[in-house]
Every structure is written in C-alpha cells, then in structure tokens.
Amino acid sequence: MPRRVRNQIGSQRRSGWRLVLLSTLVFVGIAVSFPSWLMAHAWAAFLPAIGFMLGARRLRQSSARTHGIAVEAGRGATLQRVLEGAGYHVERNVPLPGAGDIDMRATPGAQGEAQAWIIEIKSFRHWDHGAREKHALTQVWNQMHRSGVHRAVIWLPDALAHRTFECSGGVTVVADDERAVLKALRR
C-alpha cells in the first residue's frame, strides 16, 4: 500500500475515533453535570449523537477502504501472474492524470495496444446496479476515455454470486475468479 494512501486512511481513522470519543465525553459530561438542563433541552442530546454517528461513519469508510486496497493488492498480484502466464503484458497502478490510476492494464503480446484492456478491481460482494456500481462504471468509462482503451473489465474477486455480464460502453463485469477474467479478455 503506498505511503500516501496509508497516511490518508490513518488520518481518517484517527479523526473518526476522535469524533466518537469527543461526542461521548460531551454527552456524558452534560448528562452528569447538568441533568436537569438536559431534561429541559432534550434537543441538545442530538448534537453529540450526530458527532458520534459522523465518527462511526468515518471509521466504517476507512475500514472499507483498507479492505479494498488489500483485495486489490492480493488478488491483483494473483491475476497478474495468471495473465502473464497466458501471454499478456500487464501493468499495475498505471497513473492517469485527472482520473486517479488504472488498477491494471493488460495487453495481449501479439496484438499490441489496439487490444488493450483496463481491469478495475473492486471488493464488492454483490453487483446491485445501485449508486456504488454506477460510480464504478463512471470511473471505468473515464479511464477508458482518457487512456484511449476501448474495453474494460470490472473484476469482483470476492463476489458471492459467480457470473459474467456485459454492461454498456465496452465494460464487462466479472464476478468470479482469475480464470473467468482471462476468459472474458479472450472473447
């Protein structure tokens, strides 16, 4: 995991814990010191509760991001070995100005750049066609547009239901193992 990302996640986690702790202390302090005031102004109990919820949300986000990075690193290395064994040239974490980075770019050895694929690794367990999935599709379409690549795979290595299907704009979603990704690239 790059140091910059590790620092961002750590900072997010620390600020989440601070919010949870501060909110709890404020609520307990008010409840113990001024119980009659708190009874008269019940709305004031919501302020620490809001801080507590925001802190808990930050902790969940940092945990999800850490999990996503771990999945990308571990399963990405395995996929790279499988693809290179099948004759693909693979680049990982390809920087793309204005669009972050491409998790993986696979090019068949003999066919060159015209047949390149973008592979975006997501730690989703389900593909539900919701906001999260639309965001993933938009991310991949932006990467395709900026890099000039015409085909992409969104790979869900931790998916519970194993399936492969086509989305619009040249994107294939593979919710299965490394062999299924290789099969999708060969179509």
TAVENQUI-V521637 format. One line per field, one symbol per residue. phi: phi as a letter, one per 30 degrees, with the letter a starting at -180 (. if undefined). A space follows every 10 residues. Layout:
phi->???
This chain:
phi->.deededddd dddddddddd dddddddddd dddbdddddd bdeddddddd dddddddddd dddddddddd ddddddddde dddddcjdcb cchddbeibi bceabcbded ciddcdbcbc cbcdcbccic dddddddded ddddddcidc bbbcccdcdd ccabaccdii cccccadddd deddddd
